[in-house]
Amino acid sequence: RLREAYPEKPIIHLYSGKKVTLNSPADTILCRPVTVRTLLSAIDLLTAKHEMILLRRGDFALDLERRILMVRETEIALTPKQSALVETFLRYPNETLDRKWLMRRIWDTDYTGDTGTLNVHIRFVREAMEQDASKPQFIKTVRGIGYRFEIALNEKTDL
């Protein structure tokens, strides 16, 4: 009835039971225990006026503010570092990006002695962007140098 009476107002359903799939018209469902911080975050997300800033390349679009990657109509939430990596690849399509340059840009460090951090993050980004992360079509390894995001660009749609 609330949804019918106030269709433009966001609704948060506070559910006292265990986490289950609910048939609720609410925009957000929170299950007990709910902290004040969680509730305030949900309210902020529902009431904030987000100006969606999208970075597009081919089938990929990154919402820079919310760190949401859209891949062929699927939305994937990214961590801050994953989002920074995806943004970098989308901003520099078809360019080979040196490992040291990526470490400096994403992690603000020149240290490249242990590249496990970069390797793990590249794996997560591939899992988000690729249909088969074990056989990447887009994020290619350039042996001994770094990585390249390979994509055919369309001047009209890739902004």
ABEGO torsion letter per residue (X at the ends): XAAAABAABBBBBBBABBBBBBBBABABBBBOBBBAAAAAAAAAAAABBBBBBBBBBEABBBBAAAGBBBBGGBBBBBBAAAAAAAAAAAABBGBBBBAAAAAAAAAGBABAABAAAAAAAAAAAAAAABABAABBAABBBBBGAEBBBBBBBBAAABX
